[in-house]
Amino acid sequence: MANKKFVYFVSLSSNVPYVLKKALRNAEEEDEVSIFFDLDGARVLDKRYMKIMERTHNMDLQQLMQQALDKGIKFFGCQMNVLIADGLELVDGAQLSGVATFLETAYQADAVLSY
């Protein structure tokens, strides 16, 4: 089966563990995966948030994120997010992007999933 491209759009931080697990399964099958974090979902890209959020849904969120990055999953945070104004300390491996990057990636994807 040919490799597929998946784009996940995460707007709620409580959905991040679930999305990371799904994305890791896609990456195990050598699919290309990108995750865009916006609104409340972008909080997980802030180092300060990660420090106070040790465990979520009985899993280590920071460890899941590192596993995803190690598998080549790309993390994007919306550059227009209000967290930027609050001094966002972006986690290693993530990058800020705009709508154009999201749309370009989404148009090339086989599936775009929103959480």
MOKA-V692134 format. One line per field, one symbol per residue. phi: phi as a letter, one per 30 degrees, with the letter a starting at -180 (. if undefined). A space follows every 50 residues. Layout:
phi->???
This chain:
phi->.ddcccbccccbdddeeddddddddddddiddbbbccbhdddeddceddd ddcdbbhhbdddddddeddddjdccbcddcddddddiecdddjcbdbcdd ddddddddddbbccb
